[in-house]
Amino acid sequence: MEAKLIQVIQTELRVVGSGTDRSPKRTLTQYWLPDGTLLAEVDPWAIEALKRLTGILAKVQQATQMIGGQPASISLLGDLTFMKQSVQELSDAVEVISRIIGKC
């Protein structure tokens, strides 16, 4: 492995997002080579979306643990509400992740 110190330009885009829950206004940090090649983009909302996705998956896994052959649940309505919210949050997180992957 070889390590080399290189010069990088850091920029901050202050007006990103439409201001909705699915696309909140936020600051993106980008890192560029002097020749204009984009190296990386840091989107704090995408990072939070990944954290939420991890938490949602853990909750879904916990909610579907089998006890005596039946899913553990406290109430059907509560479970359905939770699942609907989880599906929406998963959808939002997947959309953000897809945009990130599309930029690679």
C-alpha positions in Angstrom: 0.0 0.0 0.0 1.2 3.5 -0.8 0.1 6.7 0.8 0.4 10.1 -0.8 -0.5 13.6 0.4 -2.7 15.3 -2.2 -4.3 18.7 -2.4 -8.1 18.8 -2.1 -10.7 21.5 -2.4 -13.6 21.5 0.0 -16.8 23.3 -0.9 -20.1 23.7 0.9 -23.4 23.9 -0.9 -25.8 25.8 1.4 -29.1 25.5 -0.4 -29.8 21.9 -1.1 -33.2 20.2 -0.8 -36.7 21.5 -1.2 -37.5 21.9 2.4 -39.8 18.9 2.7 -39.5 15.9 5.0 -38.3 13.8 2.0 -35.8 16.5 1.0 -35.0 18.9 3.9 -32.8 21.9 3.3 -29.3 21.1 4.3 -25.6 21.8 3.6 -23.6 19.4 1.5 -19.9 19.2 1.7 -18.0 18.3 -1.4 -14.3 17.4 -1.9 -12.7 18.0 -5.3 -9.3 17.6 -6.9 -7.8 20.8 -8.4 -8.6 19.5 -11.9 -12.3 19.5 -11.1 -12.8 15.8 -10.4 -15.4 15.3 -7.6 -14.0 12.9 -5.0 -16.7 12.7 -2.4 -19.9 14.3 -1.2 -21.1 14.3 2.4 -24.8 14.6 2.9 -25.7 14.7 6.6 -29.3 13.9 5.8 -28.3 10.7 3.9 -26.1 9.7 6.9 -29.1 10.2 9.2 -31.3 8.2 6.7 -28.9 5.3 6.9 -29.0 5.4 10.7 -32.8 5.5 10.6 -32.8 2.6 8.2 -30.7 0.5 10.5 -33.0 1.4 13.5 -36.1 0.5 11.5 -34.7 -2.8 10.3 -33.9 -3.7 14.0 -37.4 -2.8 15.1 -39.0 -4.7 12.3 -36.8 -7.7 13.1 -37.8 -7.4 16.8 -41.5 -7.1 15.9 -41.5 -10.2 13.8 -39.7 -12.5 16.4 -41.6 -15.7 16.7 -43.1 -16.7 20.0 -44.8 -20.0 20.0 -45.1 -19.9 16.2 -46.9 -16.5 16.3 -45.4 -13.1 15.8 -45.0 -11.1 19.0 -47.3 -8.1 19.0 -49.1 -5.9 21.5 -51.9 -4.9 19.1 -52.7 -5.4 15.5 -53.6 -1.8 14.9 -50.3 -0.6 16.6 -48.3 -3.1 14.5 -50.0 -2.0 11.2 -49.4 1.7 12.1 -45.7 0.9 12.9 -45.3 -1.1 9.7 -46.8 1.6 7.5 -44.5 4.2 9.0 -41.5 1.9 8.7 -42.3 1.2 5.0 -42.4 5.0 4.3 -39.2 5.6 6.2 -37.5 2.6 4.3 -38.8 4.0 1.0 -37.3 7.5 1.8 -34.0 6.0 2.9 -33.8 3.8 -0.2 -34.5 6.8 -2.4 -31.6 8.7 -0.8 -29.2 5.8 -1.0 -30.2 5.3 -4.7 -29.3 8.9 -5.4 -25.9 8.5 -3.6 -25.2 5.3 -5.6 -26.2 7.0 -8.8 -23.5 9.7 -8.2 -20.7 7.1 -7.9 
